[in-house]
Amino acid sequence: MDDRSIETHPDLIDPEWQKRAEREAWTEVKRSRRKARGRSERRGVRRPAVWLSAGLAVLVAAAVVINVLRDRNASNSFDPAAPPAPPPTTAPSVLPDVSPVDITRPFDNTPAALWKDGVAGFTIPEAQPVGSFSAKQVSDAYGQVTQAVSRARLDRTTLESHDLTAYLSSFAPSESERLKPILDKPEKADASGYVTLIADGFHLLPTGPRLNGKLSAQAGSRKGELTIHAEYVIAYAFDTPHPKDLRSPSEIVAFIRADQNYTVLTGSTWYKADQGLSYGASTGSETFSMACGAANAGYLAPAYSEAVSKNSGSANYDETKIYDLDKPLELVDGC
């Protein structure tokens, strides 16, 4: 396409195209200021959110029209006849504002591009004896925690059917009894600190979710107690009825970062109902690149579902802290 003739492109003089371009301008403004929502099971972080100005969308509308035309003519992602791109060998440190999107490979051009599907993304150290726990007991504890995380955040029955039976069965009887009233509340804001629930009307793509995580073990402060620390970030790719309208993977890929402790209790020191896995103290969890309305209600939905969004409330927020497990979890509420 010749850029010199862009002013006479038929799309630019089509009223319906102009309306859609303005809607895409809103999306561009929304993408330019990322959203994050932090949640702690013990304490919450709330920051005031600021509405984006409608005038800003009007100012960038023309630029968006030109960029969309150029991007869609230059990018193979909008051409179903184009040969498939090679697998990625690198991943960006943050979500790009504008990038090709292929819904058959939705994690390309995101920080999750090289992550593995499901619990295979956990880095688990070779089990060693810890306190009174043998290497086998430590290995079994790692397995219990990865199973609990999978049932909470990865299993499609939990995610889309909101059936938490398997998740609750991961825990000792007394812990399951404690968690059930929290998860059964009609309002799911508290439940979102423990499980991921996809908002009604939305569905994940067949690919993923993808995970980047690590586990570690240490002796607990009480006899017969083992603490397993789990840090992980999960990427979820949502289906969309309009894949050709996507301008960035941030519109369909959402992230949850969590920092959690689990405890395993064993031995005659503990009541039988307490023996097994329990949910320990947690720094909290943070959701990023999502729909704020759904997040406030305790659900996960793609960012594209909101025409206008609130910003992060923090111009200096370091987005890389979402994806980089070597950086501490920072709870920022932008909703």
C-alpha positions as CSV (number, residue, x, y, z in Angstrom):
1,M,0.0,0.0,0.0
2,D,1.3,3.5,-0.9
3,D,1.3,5.7,2.2
4,R,1.0,8.8,-0.1
5,S,-2.6,7.7,-1.0
6,I,-3.8,7.0,2.5
7,E,-5.9,10.1,2.6
8,T,-8.0,8.8,-0.2
9,H,-8.4,5.3,1.1
10,P,-12.1,4.4,0.8
11,D,-12.2,3.3,4.5
12,L,-11.4,6.9,5.6
13,I,-14.4,8.3,3.9
14,D,-16.8,5.6,5.0
15,P,-18.9,6.8,8.0
16,E,-19.1,3.3,9.5
17,W,-15.4,2.9,9.3
18,Q,-15.0,6.3,11.0
19,K,-17.2,5.2,13.9
20,R,-15.3,2.0,14.3
21,A,-12.0,4.0,14.2
22,E,-13.2,6.1,17.1
23,R,-14.1,3.0,19.1
24,E,-10.6,1.7,18.4
25,A,-9.1,5.0,19.5
26,W,-10.7,4.3,22.9
27,T,-9.1,0.9,22.9
28,E,-5.7,2.5,22.1
29,V,-6.0,5.0,25.0
30,K,-7.0,2.1,27.3
31,R,-4.0,0.0,26.2
32,S,-1.6,2.9,26.7
33,R,-2.3,2.9,30.4
34,R,-2.2,-0.6,31.7
35,K,-4.6,-1.9,34.4
36,A,-3.7,-3.9,37.5
37,R,-5.8,-5.1,40.4
38,G,-4.2,-6.4,43.6
39,R,-5.9,-8.6,46.2
40,S,-4.6,-9.9,49.5
41,E,-6.4,-12.5,51.6
42,R,-5.4,-10.5,54.7
43,R,-5.2,-7.0,53.5
44,G,-6.3,-5.1,50.5
45,V,-4.7,-2.2,48.6
46,R,-7.1,0.3,47.1
47,R,-6.1,3.3,45.0
48,P,-8.3,5.8,43.4
49,A,-8.9,5.3,39.7
50,V,-9.1,8.1,37.1
51,W,-11.4,8.2,34.1
52,L,-9.6,8.8,30.8
53,S,-10.7,11.8,28.9
54,A,-12.9,11.4,25.9
55,G,-11.1,14.3,24.3
56,L,-7.9,12.3,24.3
57,A,-9.6,9.6,22.2
58,V,-10.7,12.1,19.6
59,L,-7.1,13.5,19.4
60,V,-5.6,10.1,18.7
61,A,-8.5,8.8,16.5
62,A,-6.8,9.9,13.2
63,A,-3.5,8.3,14.2
64,V,-5.3,5.1,15.1
65,V,-7.0,4.9,11.7
66,I,-3.7,5.3,9.9
67,N,-1.9,2.8,12.1
68,V,-4.7,0.3,11.8
69,L,-4.6,0.5,8.0
70,R,-0.8,0.2,7.9
71,D,-0.7,-2.6,10.5
72,R,-3.3,-4.7,8.7
73,N,-1.7,-4.3,5.3
74,A,1.8,-5.1,6.7
75,S,0.9,-7.9,9.1
76,N,0.4,-11.5,8.1
77,S,-1.7,-12.1,11.3
78,F,-4.7,-10.8,9.5
79,D,-4.2,-12.9,6.4
80,P,-5.5,-16.5,6.8
81,A,-3.6,-17.5,3.7
82,A,-0.2,-16.4,5.0
83,P,2.3,-19.1,6.0
84,P,2.6,-19.7,9.8
85,A,5.2,-17.7,11.6
86,P,8.1,-19.6,13.2
87,P,7.9,-20.3,16.9
88,P,9.1,-17.4,19.0
89,T,12.6,-17.5,20.5
90,T,12.3,-14.4,22.7
91,A,9.6,-12.8,24.7
92,P,8.9,-9.1,25.4
93,S,9.3,-7.9,29.0
94,V,5.9,-6.1,28.9
95,L,2.8,-6.3,26.8
96,P,3.1,-4.4,23.5
97,D,0.6,-1.6,22.8
98,V,0.4,-2.7,19.1
99,S,1.4,-6.1,17.9
100,P,0.1,-8.8,15.5
101,V,-2.3,-11.3,17.1
102,D,-2.8,-14.9,15.9
103,I,-5.5,-16.5,17.9
104,T,-4.1,-20.0,17.1
105,R,-0.9,-18.8,18.9
106,P,-2.3,-16.1,21.3
107,F,0.7,-15.9,23.6
108,D,3.1,-14.8,20.8
109,N,4.4,-11.3,21.4
110,T,3.6,-11.5,25.1
111,P,5.8,-12.1,28.2
112,A,4.2,-15.7,28.2
113,A,5.5,-16.5,24.7
114,L,8.1,-19.1,26.0
115,W,6.2,-20.3,29.1
116,K,4.9,-23.8,29.3
117,D,1.3,-25.0,29.5
118,G,-0.1,-25.7,33.0
119,V,1.9,-26.9,35.9
120,A,4.7,-27.9,33.6
121,G,5.7,-24.3,34.0
122,F,6.7,-24.8,37.6
123,T,10.4,-25.0,38.4
124,I,10.5,-27.5,41.3
125,P,13.8,-28.2,43.0
126,E,15.0,-31.8,43.6
127,A,13.4,-32.9,46.9
128,Q,15.7,-33.0,49.9
129,P,14.9,-33.9,53.5
130,V,13.5,-30.9,55.4
131,G,13.3,-31.0,59.2
132,S,11.5,-34.2,60.2
133,F,10.2,-34.6,56.6
134,S,11.9,-37.1,54.3
135,A,12.8,-36.3,50.7
136,K,9.8,-38.4,49.6
137,Q,7.4,-36.5,51.9
138,V,8.8,-33.2,50.5
139,S,8.3,-34.4,46.9
140,D,4.8,-35.5,47.8
141,A,4.1,-32.0,49.3
142,Y,5.3,-30.4,46.0
143,G,2.8,-32.6,44.2
144,Q,0.0,-31.6,46.5
145,V,0.6,-27.9,46.0
146,T,0.9,-28.1,42.2
147,Q,-2.3,-30.1,42.2
148,A,-4.1,-27.4,44.3
149,V,-2.8,-24.6,42.0
150,S,-3.9,-26.5,39.0
151,R,-7.4,-27.1,40.3
152,A,-7.6,-23.5,41.5
153,R,-6.3,-21.6,38.5
154,L,-5.9,-24.0,35.5
155,D,-8.6,-26.6,35.4
156,R,-11.4,-25.7,32.9
157,T,-14.1,-27.1,35.2
158,T,-13.1,-24.6,37.8
159,L,-12.4,-21.8,35.4
160,E,-15.5,-21.9,33.2
161,S,-18.0,-24.1,35.1
162,H,-17.2,-22.6,38.5
163,D,-17.3,-26.1,40.0
164,L,-14.9,-26.0,43.0
165,T,-15.4,-29.6,44.2
166,A,-12.0,-30.8,43.0
167,Y,-10.3,-27.8,44.5
168,L,-11.8,-28.2,47.9
169,S,-10.8,-31.9,47.9
170,S,-7.2,-30.9,47.6
171,F,-7.1,-29.9,51.3
172,A,-7.3,-31.4,54.7
173,P,-10.9,-31.9,55.8
174,S,-10.8,-29.0,58.3
175,E,-9.2,-26.6,55.8
176,S,-11.8,-27.6,53.1
177,E,-14.5,-26.8,55.7
178,R,-12.9,-23.4,56.4
179,L,-12.6,-22.5,52.7
180,K,-16.0,-23.6,51.5
181,P,-18.1,-20.7,53.0
182,I,-15.6,-18.2,51.5
183,L,-15.9,-19.8,48.0
184,D,-19.6,-20.2,48.3
185,K,-20.4,-16.6,48.8
186,P,-22.6,-15.1,46.0
187,E,-20.1,-12.3,45.8
188,K,-16.8,-13.7,44.5
189,A,-14.4,-10.9,45.3
190,D,-13.0,-12.8,48.3
191,A,-13.0,-16.1,46.3
192,S,-10.8,-14.6,43.6
193,G,-7.8,-14.6,46.0
194,Y,-8.0,-18.4,45.9
195,V,-9.4,-19.5,42.5
196,T,-9.8,-18.1,39.0
197,L,-13.4,-17.8,37.7
198,I,-14.0,-16.8,34.1
199,A,-16.9,-14.3,33.8
200,D,-20.1,-15.7,32.3
201,G,-20.2,-15.2,28.5
202,F,-16.5,-15.6,27.9
203,H,-14.4,-18.6,27.0
204,L,-10.7,-19.4,26.9
205,L,-9.0,-20.5,23.7
206,P,-7.9,-24.1,23.5
207,T,-4.2,-23.0,24.0
208,G,-3.0,-22.6,27.6
209,P,-3.3,-21.3,30.3
210,R,0.4,-20.9,30.5
211,L,2.4,-20.7,33.7
212,N,5.7,-19.5,35.0
213,G,6.3,-20.5,38.6
214,K,8.6,-21.9,41.3
215,L,8.3,-23.8,44.5
216,S,10.4,-24.1,47.6
217,A,10.2,-25.9,50.9
218,Q,11.2,-25.1,54.5
219,A,10.4,-26.5,57.9
220,G,7.4,-25.0,59.7
221,S,7.6,-23.5,63.1
222,R,5.6,-26.4,64.7
223,K,6.4,-30.1,64.9
224,G,5.1,-32.0,61.9
225,E,4.7,-28.9,59.8
226,L,6.2,-28.3,56.3
227,T,5.8,-25.0,54.5
228,I,5.7,-24.9,50.7
229,H,6.1,-21.5,49.1
230,A,4.6,-21.0,45.7
231,E,5.2,-18.1,43.4
232,Y,3.6,-18.1,40.0
233,V,2.1,-16.0,37.2
234,I,-0.5,-17.4,34.8
235,A,-1.5,-16.2,31.4
236,Y,-5.0,-16.8,30.1
237,A,-5.9,-16.4,26.4
238,F,-9.6,-15.5,25.6
239,D,-11.6,-16.3,22.5
240,T,-13.1,-13.4,20.7
241,P,-15.8,-13.2,18.0
242,H,-13.8,-10.5,16.2
243,P,-10.2,-11.6,15.9
244,K,-9.4,-9.3,13.0
245,D,-10.2,-6.3,15.1
246,L,-7.5,-7.0,17.6
247,R,-4.6,-4.7,17.7
248,S,-2.6,-6.1,20.6
249,P,-2.5,-9.4,22.5
250,S,-3.3,-7.4,25.6
251,E,-6.9,-7.3,24.5
252,I,-7.3,-11.1,24.9
253,V,-4.5,-12.2,27.2
254,A,-4.9,-11.6,31.0
255,F,-2.4,-12.4,33.8
256,I,-2.7,-13.4,37.4
257,R,0.4,-13.2,39.7
258,A,0.2,-14.9,43.1
259,D,2.6,-15.3,46.1
260,Q,1.3,-18.0,48.4
261,N,2.3,-20.3,51.3
262,Y,0.9,-23.8,51.8
263,T,1.4,-26.0,54.8
264,V,1.4,-29.7,55.1
265,L,0.7,-31.1,58.6
266,T,1.4,-34.7,59.5
267,G,1.9,-36.9,62.6
268,S,0.1,-37.6,65.9
269,T,0.6,-33.9,67.0
270,W,-2.3,-33.0,64.8
271,Y,-5.9,-34.0,64.7
272,K,-6.7,-36.3,61.9
273,A,-9.0,-33.6,60.3
274,D,-6.0,-31.2,60.2
275,Q,-3.6,-33.6,58.6
276,G,-2.9,-32.8,55.0
277,L,-2.6,-29.6,53.0
278,S,-3.7,-26.2,54.2
279,Y,-3.7,-22.7,52.8
280,G,-1.1,-20.6,54.7
281,A,-0.4,-16.9,54.9
282,S,-0.3,-15.2,51.5
283,T,1.1,-11.9,50.3
284,G,-1.8,-11.8,47.8
285,S,-2.5,-12.0,44.1
286,E,-2.6,-9.4,41.3
287,T,-4.6,-9.4,38.1
288,F,-3.4,-7.5,35.1
289,S,-4.6,-6.7,31.5
290,M,-8.2,-7.6,32.3
291,A,-11.7,-6.1,32.4
292,C,-12.0,-4.1,35.5
293,G,-15.8,-4.5,35.9
294,A,-15.5,-8.3,36.0
295,A,-12.4,-8.1,38.3
296,N,-14.2,-6.0,40.8
297,A,-16.8,-8.7,41.0
298,G,-14.2,-11.5,41.4
299,Y,-14.2,-12.8,37.9
300,L,-11.7,-12.7,35.0
301,A,-12.7,-11.3,31.6
302,P,-10.7,-10.0,28.6
303,A,-9.7,-6.4,28.3
304,Y,-11.5,-6.1,24.9
305,S,-14.9,-6.4,26.7
306,E,-14.6,-2.9,28.1
307,A,-14.9,0.0,25.6
308,V,-13.6,2.5,28.2
309,S,-11.5,1.7,31.1
310,K,-9.9,3.3,34.1
311,N,-6.1,3.6,34.3
312,S,-3.7,2.0,36.7
313,G,-3.7,4.9,39.1
314,S,0.1,4.8,39.1
315,A,2.1,6.4,36.3
316,N,5.3,4.9,37.7
317,Y,4.1,1.3,38.0
318,D,6.7,-1.2,36.8
319,E,4.7,-3.7,34.6
320,T,7.7,-6.1,34.6
321,K,6.9,-6.9,38.2
322,I,3.9,-8.9,37.0
323,Y,5.9,-11.4,35.0
324,D,9.3,-11.5,36.6
325,L,9.4,-13.8,39.6
326,D,12.7,-12.3,40.7
327,K,10.8,-9.0,41.4
328,P,8.6,-8.7,44.4
329,L,4.8,-8.8,44.0
330,E,3.4,-5.3,44.2
331,L,-0.3,-4.9,44.8
332,V,-1.7,-2.0,42.7
333,D,-5.4,-1.5,42.4
334,G,-6.3,0.3,39.1
335,C,-10.0,-0.6,39.1
